[in-house]
C-alpha cells in the first residue's frame, strides 16, 4: 500500500481535527501533502502549508475535501482557518491530469467540473464502510446533545427517529439500549420492516404530525424538509428536535423558533464529539479509496490502448 501513495501529491483542503489525523497517516504512507485550511502552526511536520486552495491544488494527483462537502459557492468548511477557504474552478484546473477528488457529497457545480476537466470524482458518502463507521460518533453525539438539552433521562423517554438509514439505524439501536421507547418514521417499507425487527414502533410521514404531540425527542436524519411549519404546529411545547441530516437538513428552523420549539442543528458531530476516533476512520478508509481509484484508472488506460 505504501508504494502506491509514495511520492504522490495530495491536497487536503479544510476540515477539522479529523483531517489532521488523516494527514499524518498519508505522510506515513509516503505521500506529499499540500494542506490548506489550517494555520501554519497546526500544519503537521512534513506537510506543506498553503494559504489558498489554488496553491495547494497545483499538480495535485488527489484533492481531499471535508465530508460535509462545500457550500453552493465553493466554500470549504475549515474550522481552524481565520478567513474563507474556497474551492474554485482555477484550483481544480491546476490539478494533475486524471486527478481524484474526494468529497462527502458533491454539489452540482463539482459534478459539472468533473466532466469539464475530466477528473475522477468520488463521493465518500456513498461508501458503506465509511458511512456505517461514521454513524457511531454521529449517533453518540446526537444522544449527548439530547442529554444536555433536556431535563429527562433517555431511559423511559419517547424518542422518534426520522429515517432508518445508516445513521438512523445506529441511533435507534443506541436509544433502545438506553431504555427509550423508539418510534421510527420512514417512507421505505424495508426500513419499517427493520424497525419492527428491532423492536421499534413504526409509521409513515403521514403519522408524523400526530406523533409530535406524543414524543419527547425527535432525531431527524432525512435531508429534506420533513418538519415544516404545518407539522411543527402539532408538536407539544417541551419537545426537543435535533437535526443531524446532511445538507439541506429537514427542519424549518424559522417556524420552530416562531412556535417556541427547541430545535438544534448539529452538523459535523463526529469531528466535534470524537475527533480522534473519527479521524482514525478517515485515515483507514480514505487511502484505500484513493488507491482503488488510481488502480481502476490505470486498468482503464491499459484496456483503452490499442495493440501494436
N, C-alpha and C positions, 0 to 999 in steps of 0.2 A: 504493500500500500504506500509506503514511504516514497518509493521510486516514482510513482505516478505523480505525486504532488511536488516532488523535489524540483526546485528552480522555477516553478510556475508562479506567475504573478497573480495575486488575488487581491481585489479591493473589497474591504469591508466598510460599508457606509452606514454610520449611525448605529442606533441600538442603545443598549444599557449594559449592566454588569454581565449579562449572559454572553454578549458578544466578546467581552474581554477574555472569557474562558475559552471561547471558540478560537479567538486569535492565537492564544497560547498554544492550543492544540495544533493549529495549522502550521505554526512556526516549528513545532517539534517534528512535524511531518516533512519539513524541508521547503515549504512554500515561501515565496517572497511576498510579504504583506504590506499593502498600502492602506492606511487607515485614515478615514475622515469622520468627524463627528465626536471625537474625543479630544480633550486638551492634550497638549504635548506631554505634560507630566503624568498623564494617565495612559498614554500610549505604551504598550508593553515593549520592553527592550527587544530589539531585533526587528521590530515593525517600523515602517516609515510613516511619520506624521505628515498629514496633508490638511490644509485649511479648507479645501473645497473638494467637491465630488469630481470636478473636471480633472484636477491634478492627480487624484487617486486612481482614476479610471484609465489614465494614459497607458496604453499597451497591456491592460489587464486581460488575462485569459478567463477570469471569472469575477463577477461582482456579486457580493452578498448583501442583500437588503434586509431590514428587520422583518420579523414575522408579521408585524402589524401593517406591513406594506407602506404605501406612500399616500399622501394627500392627493386631491384631484389636480393640483398644480405641481405635483412632484415633490412636495415637502416630505422630508425623511425624518422619522422620529429619532431624535438624538438627545437623550435626556441630559447629557453632560456638556452639550455644545452650547456656547453662550449665544450664538446667533441662529440664523435659519440655514439649514442644510438642504439643498435642492438637488434632485436628480433631473438633469436637463438633457435635451437632445444632443447638445455639444459633448456632454460627458459620455453618453453612450457611443457617439461617433468615434471617440478616442480609444475605445476598447479594441483588443486584438480581433482578428477575423475569427468568426465562429465562437465568440466568447459565450460563456454560460452565465446567465443572470438568474439568481435565486431570490425569490421574494415569497412572503406568505401568501398573499392574494394580489394578483396584478390588476391594476387599473386598466381601462380600455386603451389609454394612450400608450402604455407599456407594451400591450399586445400588438398595437399598430406598429410601434417601433421595431418589435421583433421581426415583423415581416419586411419592414422597410430596410432595416440594417442587417438582417439575416443573422441574428444571434439566437442562441438556444435559451428559451425562457422556461424556467421551472417554477411552478407554484407549490411551495412546500406544504401548504395546507392540504394538498391532495395526497400527501404521503401518510399512510395509515400509522406507520410506526411512530413517526414524529408526533402526529396529532393525538394518538392514544396516550403516549407517554406524557405529552404536554398537558393532557386533560387532568392529570393528577394534581399538579400545583395550581391549575386554574380552579378546579373544584374545591380544593382545600382553602384557597384564598377567598372564594365566594362564601364558604361556610364561616371563615374568620370574620368577614365583613358582617354577616348576619349576626354573629355573636356580639360584635361590637356595637351594632346599630339597634339592637332590640334589648328588652328587659326580661326576656323569657329564655328558657333553655331550648335547645334544638330538640332534645328528648321531650316527647309529648306535644310538640308543636305540629301544626298542619302546614306542610310545605308543598308548593306547586313548582314543577319543573316544566318549562315550555320547550319542547323539542327533546328527543331522546337520541341524539347523535352521539358522537364520541365523548364530548364533554358532558352532555346531559345524562348519559348512562353512568359515567363515573360519579357524577354529582348525586344522582338518585341513589346509588349504592351506598355512598358515604352517609347521606341523610338517613337512609333506612338503618344503617349500622348504628347511628347515634340515637335511634329511637323515635324518629319523626314519622308521622303519617304522611306518606308521599303521594301526591297526585301528579300524573303525567298527562300533558296535553300535546297531541300531535295530529298531523293530517295523515300520517303514514300508518297503514294497517300493521305493517311489520313492527313498527316501533311500539304501537299499542299492544301488540301481542307480547313483545318483550317486556313491556311494563307489567303486564298481567303475570308473566312468568316470574318477575322479580318481587311480586307481592305488592305492587303499587296499584293505586286506583287510577283509572284511565278515563280519558274523554277527548272529544274533538274541540276545535276552537269555537264552535257554536256554544259550548258549555262554559267557556272561559269567563264571560261576564258574570254569570251567576256564581261561579266558583270564587271570584274575587271577594265576595261578601262572606266567605267561609274560612279562607286560609289566612295564616299569619305572615308567611313569607313567600314571595314569588321569585324564582330564578329564571331569567329569560336567556336562552341560547340561540334564539331564532333571529337571523339578520334581516328582518323585515318588520314593518310597523304592525305588530300584532296587538300592542297595548295602546290603542288610540283613545281619544277623548271619550267616545261613547262607551267603550269597555271600562275605562278607568272610573267612570261615574258610578259604577256598580260596586266599587271596592269599599271596604269598611275603612274608617279613618286611621286605624292603627297599623294598617298593612305596611310591610316593607317590600319594595321591589328592587331587585338587583339585576342589572343588565350586564351580562358577560359575553354577549354576542359580538361577532366581528362586525365591522362597519357595514351598513349604517346603523346597526343596533335595532331594537324593537320597541322602544318606549317613546311616547310623545311627552318629553320632559317638561315642556311648557305647560301642557294640560295638567300633568301631575302636580306641578307647582301651584297652579291656579286652584286645584282641588284640595290642596293641603296634604298630598300624598308624598310620603318619603320615598324617593326613587334615587338609586345610586348607580352611576355609570362607572363600570370597573373594567377598563381595558388593560391589557398587558399584565395580568395578575402574576403569571409565572416569574417575570422579571422583578416584580415588586415583593412577593412573599417568599420566593425560594429561588433567588438568582443563581446560587451555586448548583443546586440540583438541575435547574432548567438549563444552565449553561453547559453542564455535562451532557445533557440530552442533545443539545445542538452540536457539541464537539464530537459526539459519537456518530451522528447521522449526516450532518452536512457534508463532511469529507466523502462519505460513501456516495451521496447524490452527485457530487462533482465528478468523482471517478467513473461512476456509471455513465454519466452524460458524455464525458470525454471518450470513453471506450466505445459507446454506441456511435458517436460522431466519426471515430476512426474506422469502425466497421462499415458505416455507410459510405465513407470516402473510398474504401477499398472496393466495395461492391459496385461503386459507380465508375471504376476505372475500366477502360477497355483493354482487352488482351492485345499484345503486340507480338 
